[in-house]
């Protein structure tokens, strides 16, 4: 039996979904949006994977590349995925160190969503011969929630 596609509730007041939206000029200018969680009584993990995340080195201006994994256990809110894509894309011309990018994304999502739990893994590709991986989470994961491994192997180079 097919189910009807649900539109976001009017109370969500989404600005970007369903309309052509330009990439924000900076992460600070990006509008992250949220929608009500249709299952706030259930503890589950939502995962976003951004395997082609880019930012700029704040010193050299050279591009940096990362594979980001964002896991969270929602409470009342879900992040609207188009707004998340635009927010992450806004880092393309943003100069910041790997640690700053990774932690800033995690903190911004925590502020927007007030999730039961959130973690972010930033698996940065090598520049200058050294990869940097950055991990952050809001605290201990809730009991009884299946949280899969992020599945991104440690960098092994040619070895």
Residue, then its C-alpha position, 0 to 999 in steps of 0.5 A: x500500500x503506497x503512502x501519501x507524501x507528507x509535506x512539512x508542517x506549516x509551522x516549520x516555516x521553511x525558506x529553502x525547500x522547494x525553491x532554487x537556493x544559491x549556495x551561501x557565501x559563508x557558514x555564518x550566512x547559511x540558514x540551517x532549518x529544522x522540522x518537527x520530529x514525527x517520532x519524538x517518542x522513539x529513540x533512533x539515530x539519524x545519519x548524514x554522510x558528506x564524503x566530499x566536504x571541502x573548505x580552505x586552509x586559512x593560512x595557504x588558501x589551498x583546498x582541504x577535503x574531508x569525509x564527514x559523518x554526522x549521527x544524532x538521536x533527535x528529540x523534538x527536531x530534525x535538521x532539514x537536509x537541503x539546508x544542511x547540504x547548503x550549510x556544508x557547501x558554504x564551507x567551500x570558500x571558508x578558511x578554517x582549520x580542520x578542527x574548527x570546521x568539524x567542531x563548529x558544524x557539531x555545535x551549530x547542529x546542537x544549538x539548532x536541534x537540541x538533540x538527545x545526542x550528537x556526534x560528528x567525525x571529520x575524516x580529513x584527507x592528507x595535506x603535507x603528508x598527514x591526515x587529521x581526524x577530528x571527533x566530537x560528541x555531546x556526551x554519552x549516547x542514550x541507553x538502548x539506542x543502536x549506534x553503528x560504527x561510522x565505517x570510515x577506515x583510518x587513513x592507510x596511504x599506499x601501505 
